[in-house]
């Protein structure tokens, strides 16, 4: 299997950006009295706003895009939560 160097570099850069953004959000959430609850509220608000958006003219592609975004956000939020102290330890 051949690895495309340019694609690999882009993937690595994207992972670094995702990690740094998750770290920034974890710091922001720590300013809240209950950071885990704040993360859940963030997720619920984002999911609600996402359900009101459409992506392009093709309904099937729009649903696919929304699903992919929702999955990516869930993974991102999981990374953010992993950077927070355990619940009740703030």
N, C-alpha and C positions, 0 to 999 in steps of 0.2 A: 504494500500500500504506500502510495506516494503522499507526502505531506506538502501542501502548498504553503510556502514560507510566508507569503503576504497574508493569506487567510489566518495562519497561525498567529502572526503578529497582531492582527486585528482582534482575534479572539482574546489574546492575552491582554491587550489594552482595554477591551470591554470588561473583562473580569476585574482588572485593577480599578476601573471607574466604578463598577458596581460595588466593589468592596469599600471604596472610599466614600461613596454615597451612603451606603448602609451605615458606616461608622459615623458619618455626619448626622444621620437621622437618629442613631442611637444616642448621641450626645444631646440632640434637641429633645428627644423624649425623656431623657433623664432630668430635664428641668421641670417636668410634670410630677406632681405628687405621686401618681400611680402610672409609671411609664408603660407598664404592660396594658393597662386599660386604655391609655392614650394610643397605643399601637393598634388596639382592636378598633377604636373609634376611627382612626385614620383609615384602616382597611375597609370598614363599613362605608365610610363616606366616599372613598375611592371607588368601591364596587358599585355604589348607587349612581355616582356620576358616570361611570363607564357604561352602565346599562342604558343610559339615555343617549349615548353616542352611536353614530353609524360611521362605517369606514368604507367609503366608496359606494358605487351604485348597485353592486351585486350583493343581494342579501346573504347568500351563502358565504361569500368571501368576508363580508362584514362580520358575520357570526364567528367565522374562523379567526379573524383578527382579534375580535373581542375576547374570545376564549384564550388565545395565545397571550394576550396582554394580561388577562386575569391570572393565568398560570405563572407568568413571569413575575407579576407583582406579589403573588403568594410566596414564591421562592425568595424574592427580595425581602419581604417582611419576615420570613423565617430567619434570614441572615441577620436582620436588624435585631430581632428578639434574642438571637443567640449572643449578641454583644451586650445585652442588658444583664444586670445582676439578676439572680433568681427572684421570683416574685416574693414580696414580703421582706426582702433584704436591702431595700433602697433606703 
